[in-house]
Every structure is written in structure tokens, then in C-alpha cells.
Amino acid sequence: MSAPPVTGTDVLADELWRAVADGDEYTAVEVIRRARADGTDEETLLLDVIAVVQGRVGTEWAADRLSVAQEHAATAINERVITALVHDRPPAGDPGRVARGRVTVSCVDGEWHALPARLVAEVLRLRGWRVDFLGAQTPTPHLVSHLHSTSSEAVLLSGSLPTHLPTAHAAITACQAVGVPVMAGGRAFGPNGRYARALGADHWAPDARAAAAVLEAELSSPRPAAARQVWDDLPHLTDQEYTFVAQSRGRLVRQTLAGLENRFPAMRAYSDTQRERTAEDLAHIVDFLATALYVDDPALFTTFLCWTADVLEARRVPAHSVVTALQVLREHLRDFPRALGLLDDGTAALARRPAFPVPGPPSEV
């Protein structure tokens, strides 16, 4: 099969990637400004160049070809590239712009990954919307307070991490309670927005262009008042398994860490930093287990476990440690049948996972 043709945006993305990976903010800004001067429209630069480079930042970090510090620096540069681009934009009063309504773009409380939401906000501004961009991890009470003090016609709620879905549910419910519909977006809401629908969001969009299209279609005509989401829509929560796992998070992490030390005595010689990293990994496993219980979807848990195994093996940590952690957790959750089922599903998914290639020396960026 022949390789896909190289496009102009591919070339621009490669140029921007090299600058971002080198930590060269000035060259990164120059790449985008030159492309705009050469006729590439701003929406294309935002979504087909900057967003593509940001996706590569995450991929390279997961493959251990970027450190955490490099990943943070790259993201910060991309954010400043966006700022430079939009500051070159004609003023909002430009006669060529179409005037539309007012919307609020916000991240779920606890969500630090604000760049996807920023991209959505800037695309909507390009298309004539007045946008209130609230940024990262907006507490739900403050989001609702903002809605009370403005005339926003919709909330676009962004989330990247599925572990924030219970918080997203509360935000969706609260916004709908004051009559403002919610459009959900971001990886947190699952393939094809399955969790957005499960949590009662009025709309879901896979990307900024789709979000703009939904807004234009839905807010151009009268609509019925949004109905408040009720907890009965998630009847499985009545078994209290989610509540127990979420509230027992710290204890489960400590117990699992102790169980791993019993099975791997070498762990007792871990440095404080190594123990902290192991505890963080265990906390993520417990968090994803709790969230899978919340939405009642094994795929959320198994997908995370397989991704975690890949990330660990890229860092030369054997993936079988994840299986052992699941076994230890199983011992402490034996009275919770849904949790046991998820742990069994996770163990089976890891067993089916293709063998990860043995990594060589870290690649040069």
C-alpha cells in the first residue's frame, strides 16, 4: 500500500513539531505567522497544524521519547503559538464577520488539559460567536454562577481524562438545571461520545468543526428548555460499589502497594521517588476502576490498563506488575461483584494484548 500523499499542512506540522520539540518558541510562532501570510487560513492552522502537533506531543511522551518536562514545555509553546496567532486576528468588529450568540467554553473541574478547549473557543470566535473561555478545571459552582451572570446560550464542556466523568455529570446536571444546554467534547467522553449520552449531555461533538456545526444548527431555531438530568438514569449506582471504591481510594492504594511488596521483595529497596511513582500508578488504576463502575463500562477500564502497560514497557517496567496489582485489588474487593468482574476483564485484556517490542535506546527528539 502506498503512503498517503504529503499535504501542505503536513509540511507545516513537521516544521512546527521540530520547533516545539526543540523548545524554540520564536521559531514556532514564526512558522505559523509565515503560513498565515502565505494564505493558510486560521482555522486550518489551529486544527490541522497546531492540534496535530499537540497530539504528537502526547504520543511521543507515551513512547518515552519526551520527558514530562519536555511535554509541558511543548504544550506551553503551543499555547503561546495560539495566542500569537489570535492576536494577529482582525478585531471582532470587522465587517466580514458574522455575528452570532454567546456561549461558554469550560473544562471539567479537575481537568488541567485546557488546550483542546482553547482550540474550540478560538474556532467558535472565528465563526462569529462571542465566547467566554473559562480555562482549566473550572469548579462547577463557579461555572453555574457565570451562567447566572451572563446570557450564554450553551456550555461546551471539555474533558480529556475519563476519571473526571462523575464530576462532568454533576456539571451537566447543574447547567441544565438553570436552563442552559450542554455540549460535551474531548476524549473523556469516550468513542463516539458514548459517555456524553450516558450522562445526559444535550449534544456531543468529536472536534471543533463539529461543535461549531452543532451550535449553528441547534441555536438557530427555538428549542425546548433543557430537562434536568436525574440520577435514576444510572440505576447501577444503587449498588454503592462506585461510592465504596471512590471513598476507599487511599486505603486501596496502600493495601495494594503493600501486597506488591510482599510479592516483589525487591520493591522494599525502592527509593522514595520510585515508591511515589508506583503509588501514583496504583491510584490511577483505582480511579479508572471507580469510573468504570460509575458508567458501567468495562471497556473504559480495559483500554486504560492496556495503555498503561504500553507506557510502562516503553519505560522498561514489566507489564506483568499491572496484572499482579489487579490480583491484589481483587483480594480487597471480593465482596463487590461488579468490581470483581471489571478486574477479571482487565486481567483478560492484558493477557490478550500483543507483545510490546523490546525498546531500544530512547530516540533523539
Phi, psi and omega in degrees: 000132181286154179289150178296149181296146178277128182255171177299322180290329176298317180296316179297318180297321178295319178297314180295321179300315181299320179291316181296315181295331178276356182072025185260087183298319185293319177293322179300314178297320181296321178303313184288317180295321179295319180296320179294318179297331180277358174112000177285128184287158187295321181297319177299317179297319181294312191263330184256356177236295184296313181297323178295318178295320179296323175298322178292327176303313179296319180296317181291325175296313182300327180276004178066030175258354170230137174283169176301317180298318179295321178297317179295317180297318180297317179296318179298321178295316178300321178297319180287330174297316178300315180299315179299320182295313185286335177289341174275357184287146175302153181298157184301336181277007180304130185297343179281352183273146176266126180279127178236201183272196183244134179224162178245130176247127185213151170271152175298146176305130182094349182269112181272343184279088187267346186298319177301319178294323178297320178299317178299314181301317183290324177294319179295320177298320178302325184269010171101002179279146168273120188242128169262106180264115185266351173082202187284154173032065178278119177300137184304317178302324179287327175297313180295320177301320178298318180296323179296328186263002179229180179248036180301135180269345180198157172247131172254113188255123185251138176210135179255330184256122180301337180296348177267007182299318177301321177293321177298321179300315179297321180293317178301312181299316183294318179295317179295329181295335177258016172083017181250121180289156185237131169251125180262149177201157181114162184298334182302331187272009168083170178302130179057024176070028186301323182280333174300316178291320181298328182267005171086016176298147181290326182213163173221145177223137182282341182201179185294321180296318179294322178299316179297320180295318179296315179301314182297324181282318188275329184263004179273352180223158181301148181224152176291156178298141180293138179272144180289135178289139180244149184295340180295347178291347177237069187298337181295342181290346180293344180281353175067009179294318178301313182300317181296312183295316181297317183284339181262013187308308183299316181293319179297321178295315180297316181295320181291322177298318178295320179295323177294323179295325178293325181275331179236082183306335179299336180297336181294342178267005180300146172287168178302321180295317179296320178296320179298317180296319179296317179297322178297316179298318179295321179298320178296320179298314179296318180298316180290326174299314180298317181293321176298324174295323182295314183266355178058052182221107179300329184299327179299318182285314184292323178297317179296318182297318180293321176297317179299317179299319178297315181297317180296316182292329174297336178258016176065032173255124184298133183290341182295344177295331178292318178299317179297320178299320178295322178297318179294316178301322181301322180297330183265357180235027186293343179267010185236096189297322180292320178296318178298320178298319179294319179296321177294318177299320179295317179298317180294320180295321179293325179292328180277347186297135178300148179298134180278133180298143179294122184287146173267199178299147179306139182287153174286140177269000000 
